[in-house]
Amino acid sequence: MKFFPISSKKAIFFTIFIYCVIITPLKGAKTSVSSSSSSSDQQPELITYFKSTTLLKNPTIIDLQNQSRTSKINLFTSSDCSIWTKECSNEILKIAQKTEHVKWIKSVRRKIHEHPELAFQEFETSKLVRQELEKMEISYRFPLATTGIRAIIGSGQPPFVALRADMDALPIQEAVEWEHKSKIAGKMHACGHDAHVAMLIGAARILKAREKNLKGTVILIFQPAEEAGNGAKKMIKDGALENVEAIFAAHVSHEHPTGVIGSRTGPLLAGCGFFKAVISGKTGQASNPHHSIDPVLAASAAVISLQSIVSRESNPLDSQVVSVTSFNAGDNLDVIPETVILSGTFRAFSTTNFYQLLKRIREVFTEQANVFRCSATVDFFEDKDTIYPPTVNDDTMYEHVKMVASDLVGTTNFKVVPPMMGAEDFSFYSEVIPAAFFYIGIRNETLGSIHTGHSPHFMIDEDVLPIGAATHAAIAERYLYEYGS
């Protein structure tokens, strides 16, 4: 800094000017800030909840965007994230980790866990979600796909980015003994969907508090029937992705320590299909096989031939699976049966290879049956929505998740994970628009959170809930910053 000489009169004038124009207003500003802080301290530490709204009977659309904002969420004055910095991510995480927020999000998850509901039966879960949205004055559409919800936060203008959580439970009897064990016999949240819903509601609370920062619109999708119900397909049909240009979702994972986030670019989860083949011949006495047409022989040849699809027709660097898991020819030991029924599954990591497998499975059964003078029909259960295409992460959306996760949990706590042969109906979203699916760890050996999904012993480390909520919120807000006006 450079200094310049001035006269004594000018010096006196300059001193008065500095005192009147600069110092005095600054004192006033300090007084105002202090007063504001004092007032804020008298409010709840995290959120002044919205005043409750009366639940409408059979609502089709709840639009709260134009209601009075006098009861709006008031966390604290957030920093200006017109220029995104790591501090913006830290601020989101600090909100999520506030004591009141953590207590609340755990309570939401526990209510859902105690009352699990199967695919397309998530009526109470959906009602709970809607009640929480209404308390926050978040608009939503309901129902989609029977029990699904499409909520909206932000300006209502492009760009539109979506976050998705699945709501359904499994027909499993819970074997975990704890205070909030399932109260419904034979039903359990054994795959963590209760945590997914809680994390997305938690993200909604954060995003609503930071709504002024959103440079566009966030769509929250609460979806039914992920478990062999293809709820995603029905949500899309009912308009869940209207105007949406990108979508993200998380799944809890026992393979990673609590709070560790993992994903990968490209194929993450396999496409999955099931088949049932019926091979028909002519029954006869086993002592005189020449008087029969033996479907057991034809079925056996078909099983052997199916193995050559993967071993001799597919690229060995491109993982595929064809497995026969059931072979039923009856139980009469002295009679060649008239029919044999075979069932199984097939998996692949690309849509092209997946449907090539389907085509070749049908051909093998029908042609091998013909070789042995039998006939065959093959059912892939397309009418029952049991075919899941591969879940493929868009390169750009994956990089976005990686950036956000690295800011929130640190670069060492983001992992590039291998692809898995499991399937997810998030794949239907990823077929339509750019998407990214990621895992968030729940493994905590001290708590016993070590069991795989679909196990009666499955449980989660609830410390993951605020981390998941913050990750969802940061993914959405930063996406709008990156791609908004």
VENJOKA-V311969 format. One record per residue. N is the residue number from 0. SS is DSSP state (~ for helix, > for strand, _ for the rest). PHI is phi in whole degrees, -180 to 180 (none if undefined). D_LAST is the distance of its C-alpha to the last C-alpha in whole Angstrom. Layout:
<<N | SS | PHI | D_LAST> <N | SS | PHI | D_LAST>>
//
This chain:
<<0 | _ | none | 38> <1 | _ | -104 | 41> <2 | _ | -119 | 43> <3 | _ | -124 | 45> <4 | _ | -67 | 48> <5 | _ | -136 | 48> <6 | _ | -72 | 51> <7 | ~ | -64 | 52> <8 | ~ | -64 | 51> <9 | ~ | -64 | 48> <10 | ~ | -64 | 48> <11 | ~ | -63 | 49> <12 | ~ | -61 | 46> <13 | ~ | -63 | 44> <14 | ~ | -64 | 45> <15 | ~ | -62 | 44> <16 | ~ | -61 | 41> <17 | ~ | -61 | 40> <18 | ~ | -65 | 41> <19 | ~ | -76 | 40> <20 | ~ | -89 | 37> <21 | ~ | -113 | 35> <22 | ~ | -68 | 38> <23 | ~ | -59 | 38> <24 | ~ | -59 | 35> <25 | ~ | -64 | 34> <26 | ~ | -60 | 37> <27 | ~ | -64 | 36> <28 | ~ | -64 | 32> <29 | ~ | -61 | 34> <30 | ~ | -61 | 36> <31 | ~ | -65 | 33> <32 | ~ | -63 | 31> <33 | ~ | -60 | 35> <34 | ~ | -63 | 35> <35 | ~ | -63 | 32> <36 | ~ | -63 | 33> <37 | ~ | -62 | 36> <38 | ~ | -65 | 35> <39 | ~ | -64 | 32> <40 | ~ | -66 | 35> <41 | _ | -80 | 37> <42 | _ | -86 | 34> <43 | _ | -56 | 34> <44 | _ | -60 | 33> <45 | _ | -102 | 30> <46 | _ | -144 | 29> <47 | _ | -91 | 30> <48 | _ | -61 | 30> <49 | _ | -65 | 30> <50 | _ | -63 | 33> <51 | _ | -63 | 34> <52 | _ | -115 | 33> <53 | _ | -72 | 36> <54 | _ | -71 | 35> <55 | _ | -72 | 36> <56 | _ | -77 | 38> <57 | _ | 47 | 37> <58 | _ | -70 | 33> <59 | _ | -96 | 31> <60 | > | -136 | 28> <61 | > | -105 | 27> <62 | _ | -115 | 25> <63 | _ | -110 | 24> <64 | _ | -63 | 21> <65 | _ | -103 | 23> <66 | _ | -76 | 26> <67 | _ | -57 | 26> <68 | _ | -97 | 24> <69 | _ | -66 | 28> <70 | _ | -105 | 28> <71 | _ | -63 | 25> <72 | _ | -53 | 25> <73 | _ | -131 | 26> <74 | _ | -79 | 26> <75 | _ | -172 | 25> <76 | _ | -67 | 23> <77 | _ | -89 | 20> <78 | _ | -71 | 19> <79 | _ | -80 | 16> <80 | _ | -103 | 13> <81 | _ | -65 | 11> <82 | _ | -116 | 12> <83 | _ | -75 | 14> <84 | _ | -132 | 17> <85 | ~ | -61 | 20> <86 | ~ | -63 | 21> <87 | ~ | -64 | 18> <88 | ~ | -64 | 20> <89 | ~ | -62 | 23> <90 | ~ | -65 | 22> <91 | ~ | -63 | 21> <92 | ~ | -65 | 25> <93 | ~ | -63 | 27> <94 | ~ | -61 | 26> <95 | ~ | -63 | 27> <96 | _ | -94 | 30> <97 | _ | -59 | 31> <98 | ~ | -53 | 35> <99 | ~ | -66 | 34> <100 | ~ | -65 | 31> <101 | ~ | -62 | 33> <102 | ~ | -61 | 36> <103 | ~ | -66 | 34> <104 | ~ | -67 | 32> <105 | ~ | -66 | 36> <106 | ~ | -65 | 37> <107 | ~ | -63 | 35> <108 | ~ | -60 | 36> <109 | ~ | -68 | 39> <110 | ~ | -62 | 39> <111 | ~ | -67 | 38> <112 | ~ | -63 | 40> <113 | ~ | -70 | 43> <114 | _ | -129 | 43> <115 | _ | -69 | 42> <116 | _ | -135 | 41> <117 | _ | -80 | 41> <118 | _ | -54 | 39> <119 | _ | 64 | 38> <120 | _ | -120 | 40> <121 | _ | -82 | 38> <122 | ~ | -70 | 38> <123 | ~ | -72 | 39> <124 | ~ | -61 | 36> <125 | ~ | -63 | 34> <126 | ~ | -64 | 35> <127 | ~ | -60 | 35> <128 | ~ | -61 | 31> <129 | ~ | -64 | 30> <130 | ~ | -63 | 32> <131 | ~ | -66 | 30> <132 | ~ | -64 | 27> <133 | ~ | -67 | 29> <134 | ~ | -60 | 30> <135 | _ | -93 | 26> <136 | _ | 56 | 25> <137 | _ | -103 | 23> <138 | > | -71 | 23> <139 | > | -155 | 24> <140 | > | -110 | 26> <141 | > | -159 | 30> <142 | > | -96 | 32> <143 | > | -120 | 30> <144 | _ | 50 | 33> <145 | _ | 79 | 35> <146 | _ | -124 | 34> <147 | > | -75 | 30> <148 | > | -135 | 27> <149 | > | -123 | 24> <150 | > | -103 | 22> <151 | > | -137 | 19> <152 | > | -134 | 17> <153 | > | 123 | 13> <154 | _ | -81 | 12> <155 | _ | 82 | 13> <156 | _ | -113 | 10> <157 | _ | -62 | 9> <158 | _ | -78 | 8> <159 | > | -113 | 12> <160 | > | -125 | 14> <161 | > | -115 | 17> <162 | > | -123 | 20> <163 | > | -124 | 24> <164 | > | -133 | 27> <165 | > | -95 | 31> <166 | _ | -116 | 33> <167 | _ | -85 | 37> <168 | _ | -107 | 40> <169 | > | -123 | 43> <170 | _ | -81 | 46> <171 | _ | -132 | 48> <172 | _ | -83 | 50> <173 | _ | -67 | 48> <174 | _ | -109 | 51> <175 | _ | -88 | 49> <176 | _ | -95 | 51> <177 | _ | -155 | 49> <178 | _ | -58 | 48> <179 | _ | -111 | 45> <180 | _ | -59 | 47> <181 | _ | -52 | 46> <182 | _ | -96 | 48> <183 | _ | -110 | 48> <184 | _ | -60 | 51> <185 | _ | 79 | 50> <186 | _ | -132 | 46> <187 | > | -157 | 44> <188 | _ | -83 | 40> <189 | _ | -97 | 42> <190 | _ | -132 | 38> <191 | _ | 85 | 36> <192 | ~ | -67 | 34> <193 | ~ | -62 | 35> <194 | ~ | -69 | 33> <195 | ~ | -61 | 30> <196 | ~ | -65 | 30> <197 | ~ | -62 | 30> <198 | ~ | -66 | 28> <199 | ~ | -72 | 25> <200 | ~ | -65 | 26> <201 | ~ | -62 | 26> <202 | ~ | -64 | 23> <203 | ~ | -59 | 22> <204 | ~ | -65 | 24> <205 | ~ | -67 | 22> <206 | ~ | -65 | 18> <207 | ~ | -66 | 20> <208 | ~ | -67 | 21> <209 | _ | -110 | 17> <210 | ~ | -58 | 15> <211 | ~ | -65 | 14> <212 | ~ | -84 | 12> <213 | _ | -78 | 10> <214 | _ | -94 | 7> <215 | _ | 158 | 8> <216 | > | -135 | 12> <217 | > | -105 | 15> <218 | > | -106 | 18> <219 | > | -105 | 21> <220 | > | -110 | 24> <221 | > | -102 | 27> <222 | > | -109 | 29> <223 | _ | -83 | 33> <224 | _ | 56 | 36> <225 | _ | -78 | 34> <226 | _ | -77 | 38> <227 | _ | 56 | 39> <228 | _ | -125 | 38> <229 | _ | 53 | 35> <230 | ~ | -60 | 33> <231 | ~ | -61 | 30> <232 | ~ | -60 | 31> <233 | ~ | -73 | 32> <234 | ~ | -63 | 28> <235 | ~ | -63 | 27> <236 | ~ | -60 | 29> <237 | _ | -89 | 29> <238 | _ | 99 | 25> <239 | _ | -62 | 23> <240 | _ | -99 | 21> <241 | _ | -57 | 20> <242 | _ | 71 | 16> <243 | _ | -73 | 16> <244 | _ | -112 | 15> <245 | > | -159 | 16> <246 | > | -144 | 19> <247 | > | -135 | 21> <248 | > | -154 | 24> <249 | > | -122 | 27> <250 | > | -139 | 31> <251 | > | -67 | 33> <252 | > | -140 | 35> <253 | > | -79 | 39> <254 | > | -84 | 39> <255 | > | -125 | 37> <256 | > | -58 | 37> <257 | _ | -53 | 36> <258 | _ | 91 | 32> <259 | _ | -75 | 32> <260 | > | -110 | 29> <261 | > | -137 | 30> <262 | > | -165 | 28> <263 | _ | -158 | 28> <264 | _ | -83 | 27> <265 | > | 77 | 28> <266 | > | -62 | 31> <267 | > | -111 | 31> <268 | > | -127 | 34> <269 | _ | -76 | 36> <270 | > | -73 | 36> <271 | > | -136 | 39> <272 | > | -140 | 42> <273 | > | -129 | 45> <274 | > | -140 | 48> <275 | > | -137 | 52> <276 | > | -111 | 55> <277 | > | -117 | 58> <278 | > | -105 | 61> <279 | > | -114 | 64> <280 | _ | -134 | 67> <281 | > | -135 | 71> <282 | _ | -72 | 72> <283 | > | -176 | 76> <284 | > | -70 | 78> <285 | ~ | -64 | 77> <286 | ~ | -75 | 81> <287 | ~ | -132 | 80> <288 | ~ | -63 | 77> <289 | ~ | -70 | 78> <290 | ~ | -91 | 78> <291 | _ | -119 | 74> <292 | > | -119 | 71> <293 | _ | -85 | 69> <294 | ~ | -74 | 66> <295 | ~ | -66 | 66> <296 | ~ | -63 | 67> <297 | ~ | -63 | 64> <298 | ~ | -66 | 61> <299 | ~ | -64 | 62> <300 | ~ | -64 | 62> <301 | ~ | -66 | 58> <302 | ~ | -61 | 57> <303 | ~ | -63 | 59> <304 | ~ | -66 | 57> <305 | ~ | -60 | 54> <306 | ~ | -67 | 54> <307 | ~ | -74 | 54> <308 | ~ | -61 | 50> <309 | ~ | -79 | 49> <310 | ~ | -75 | 51> <311 | ~ | -124 | 52> <312 | ~ | -114 | 49> <313 | _ | -107 | 46> <314 | _ | -64 | 45> <315 | _ | -63 | 46> <316 | _ | -88 | 43> <317 | _ | -115 | 41> <318 | _ | -65 | 42> <319 | > | -142 | 43> <320 | > | -140 | 45> <321 | > | -132 | 48> <322 | > | -131 | 50> <323 | > | -88 | 53> <324 | > | -115 | 53> <325 | > | -148 | 56> <326 | > | -139 | 59> <327 | > | -123 | 61> <328 | _ | -119 | 65> <329 | _ | 90 | 67> <330 | _ | -131 | 69> <331 | _ | -87 | 73> <332 | _ | -76 | 74> <333 | _ | -114 | 77> <334 | > | -131 | 75> <335 | > | -76 | 72> <336 | _ | -72 | 69> <337 | _ | -81 | 68> <338 | > | -136 | 64> <339 | > | -127 | 62> <340 | > | -115 | 59> <341 | > | -121 | 56> <342 | > | -137 | 53> <343 | > | 179 | 50> <344 | > | -137 | 47> <345 | > | -142 | 45> <346 | > | -143 | 41> <347 | > | -161 | 39> <348 | _ | -99 | 36> <349 | _ | -128 | 35> <350 | ~ | -62 | 35> <351 | ~ | -60 | 37> <352 | ~ | -67 | 39> <353 | ~ | -61 | 39> <354 | ~ | -76 | 40> <355 | ~ | -68 | 43> <356 | ~ | -60 | 44> <357 | ~ | -57 | 45> <358 | ~ | -62 | 46> <359 | ~ | -72 | 49> <360 | ~ | -62 | 50> <361 | ~ | -62 | 51> <362 | ~ | -65 | 53> <363 | ~ | -62 | 54> <364 | ~ | -63 | 56> <365 | ~ | -69 | 57> <366 | ~ | -74 | 58> <367 | ~ | -65 | 60> <368 | ~ | -61 | 62> <369 | ~ | -63 | 63> <370 | ~ | -57 | 65> <371 | _ | -104 | 67> <372 | _ | 65 | 67> <373 | _ | -105 | 65> <374 | > | -123 | 62> <375 | > | -146 | 58> <376 | > | -125 | 55> <377 | > | -129 | 52> <378 | > | -114 | 50> <379 | _ | -106 | 46> <380 | _ | 58 | 45> <381 | ~ | -60 | 42> <382 | ~ | -71 | 43> <383 | ~ | -103 | 43> <384 | _ | 57 | 39> <385 | _ | -102 | 41> <386 | _ | -96 | 39> <387 | > | -114 | 36> <388 | _ | -72 | 34> <389 | _ | -63 | 33> <390 | > | -92 | 30> <391 | > | -119 | 28> <392 | > | -82 | 25> <393 | _ | -66 | 22> <394 | ~ | -59 | 22> <395 | ~ | -68 | 18> <396 | ~ | -69 | 18> <397 | ~ | -62 | 22> <398 | ~ | -62 | 20> <399 | ~ | -65 | 18> <400 | ~ | -60 | 20> <401 | ~ | -61 | 23> <402 | ~ | -62 | 20> <403 | ~ | -63 | 20> <404 | ~ | -63 | 23> <405 | ~ | -63 | 25> <406 | ~ | -67 | 23> <407 | ~ | -78 | 24> <408 | ~ | -112 | 28> <409 | _ | 96 | 28> <410 | ~ | -62 | 29> <411 | ~ | -73 | 32> <412 | ~ | -102 | 31> <413 | > | -111 | 29> <414 | > | -121 | 31> <415 | > | -85 | 31> <416 | _ | -101 | 33> <417 | _ | -75 | 36> <418 | _ | -66 | 35> <419 | > | -127 | 37> <420 | _ | -80 | 39> <421 | _ | -67 | 38> <422 | _ | -125 | 36> <423 | _ | -148 | 33> <424 | _ | -80 | 32> <425 | _ | -59 | 28> <426 | ~ | -58 | 29> <427 | ~ | -68 | 29> <428 | ~ | -69 | 25> <429 | ~ | -69 | 25> <430 | ~ | -73 | 26> <431 | ~ | -95 | 24> <432 | _ | -138 | 20> <433 | > | -56 | 19> <434 | > | -147 | 21> <435 | > | -145 | 22> <436 | > | -115 | 25> <437 | > | -141 | 27> <438 | > | -101 | 30> <439 | > | -133 | 30> <440 | > | -68 | 34> <441 | > | -131 | 36> <442 | > | -73 | 40> <443 | > | -147 | 42> <444 | _ | -64 | 46> <445 | _ | -62 | 47> <446 | _ | -85 | 46> <447 | _ | 89 | 46> <448 | > | -85 | 43> <449 | _ | -134 | 44> <450 | _ | -93 | 45> <451 | _ | -68 | 43> <452 | _ | -61 | 41> <453 | _ | 73 | 43> <454 | _ | -101 | 46> <455 | _ | -66 | 48> <456 | _ | -99 | 48> <457 | _ | -62 | 44> <458 | _ | -153 | 42> <459 | _ | -124 | 39> <460 | _ | -86 | 39> <461 | _ | -68 | 37> <462 | _ | -63 | 35> <463 | ~ | -73 | 33> <464 | ~ | -60 | 31> <465 | ~ | -65 | 29> <466 | ~ | -67 | 28> <467 | ~ | -63 | 27> <468 | ~ | -62 | 25> <469 | ~ | -64 | 23> <470 | ~ | -64 | 22> <471 | ~ | -56 | 21> <472 | ~ | -63 | 19> <473 | ~ | -69 | 18> <474 | ~ | -58 | 17> <475 | ~ | -69 | 15> <476 | ~ | -63 | 13> <477 | ~ | -71 | 12> <478 | ~ | -59 | 11> <479 | ~ | -64 | 8> <480 | ~ | -64 | 8> <481 | ~ | -70 | 9> <482 | ~ | -115 | 7> <483 | _ | -84 | 4> <484 | _ | -78 | 0>>
//
